[in-house]
């Protein structure tokens, strides 16, 4: 996973983590927020590394699906860009 994908998934996790199953949420928080390796997560939960990988992979797909449908992150980024534009071009005359 590339660094940009990692950051995007971490951000989407902040928006949609409550939609995930309890296991997926735990594994993904451990991996993306606590920076645990798959092996560390597997050991912590007494499951196989492959099970962790599968749950995280499914969780990422779910996060992307919800972002595609709901677009909360996209909306916030658009709003941020508009606010930055407003700040950059602010003048009392424009106000």
N, C-alpha and C positions, 0 to 999 in steps of 0.2 A: 504494500500500500504506500503510495507516494505521500509526501508530507502534506500537500494541499488537500488530498482526499481525507487524510487523517484529521486535519483541522475542520474540514467541512462536516465530517461525521460527528466530531466532538461538538460542534455548534448545533447540529440537528438534534443530537442527543439532549442538549439543554432544552430544546423546544418540545420534543415529543417523547421523552423517556417514560412518561407515565402511561403511554399507550402500549408499551412493550410488556411482554410477560415478565413476571418477577425474576425468573432466571436470566432472561435476556438482559433485562435492566441491570441486574447485579454484575453479570459478566462484562457488559459494555462499560459500565461505570468503572469497574476494576481496570479494564484495558485502556479506555480513552481518557479517563479522569485521574485514575491512580497510577497509570503507566505500568501496570503489571504485564508481564509476558503471558502468552497463552499457557505455558507450562506452569507458571506461578498460579494462575487462576485455576487450572486443572487440579493442582495440588491442594489449593485452598478449599475447593468444593468437592474434592475426592471423586473426580470424574476424569475422563480421558481428555487429552489435548484436542483430539479430533472433535469431541462433543462441544468443547468450548469454541473451537473454530467454526463449527456448523451453526451454533447459536448466534455468534457474533455476525457471521455472514448473513444469516436470515434477518437479524436485527438491523443491519445496515440497509438491507433491501426494504424493510418496513419503514425505516426513517425516510428513505428517499421517496418511497411511494406516498407517504403522508405529506412530505414537502411538495411533491408534485400536485397533490390534490388540494392542500390547504394553503400552501405558499406563504407561511408566516415569515420564514427567513428572508425570502425574496422581497416581501413587502417591507420588512424592516430595513433591508439594504437599499431599496429604492427611496425610502423615507430619509435615510441617512444621507444619501447622495443629494437629495433635494435640499436638505438642511445645510449641507456643506456648500452647495451652490448659493443658497440664500446668504450664508455667512460671508462667502467670498465676494459677493456682489452687493453687499448691504450698503445702503446710503440713506440718509434722511430723505433725500429727494424721491427715491423709489418707494419709501415707506408711505 
